[in-house]
Amino acid sequence: MYDEALSHGVDVVVRGEGEYTTLELVNTLERVGMDRDALKEVKGIVFTDRNGEVVKTRDRPIIRNLMSYHSQHATYYPWISTRYSVSQLG
């Protein structure tokens, strides 16, 4: 499925649960841009290397308690608290 996205110009695909993966990916992109060697260290993504080969990084473990993620990041992303109640997320 990610092959199709990559073949249509998508740079990076987040696979699995994307909460922590997206944060790590954005931090990496802000720090070093599309450095493919650095991207290889981000768990849970797929991208193409300099030779056009698809690179699938290691799986990221699932979040056992999604509410802990919500509690940690609600201050950074206030829209989470305004759009979703705890019962909707739990």
C-alpha positions, 0 to 999 in steps of 0.5 A, a space after each residue: 500500500 505504501 508503494 503506491 503512495 511513494 510512487 505518486 510523490 509522497 516522501 515518507 509514509 508513517 505506518 502503524 500507530 503514528 502518534 510517536 512516529 509522527 513526532 519523531 519524524 517531524 523532529 528529525 525533518 526539522 533537525 536535518 531535513 530529508 537526510 535519508 541516513 537519519 530517516 533510517 533511525 525513525 521507527 515506523 516509516 517507509 521512504 525511498 533511498 537515494 537509489 530509489 529503493 524502498 526503505 522500511 524502518 523497524 516497527 515501532 511498538 504499539 502504545 499500550 495506554 493511548 490515554 497516557 499519550 493524550 495526557 502527555 501531549 494535550 498541552 502541546 496540541 490543545 485541539 486534542 482536548 477541545 475536539 475529543 473528550 476522554 471517553 472518545 479517545 479511551 
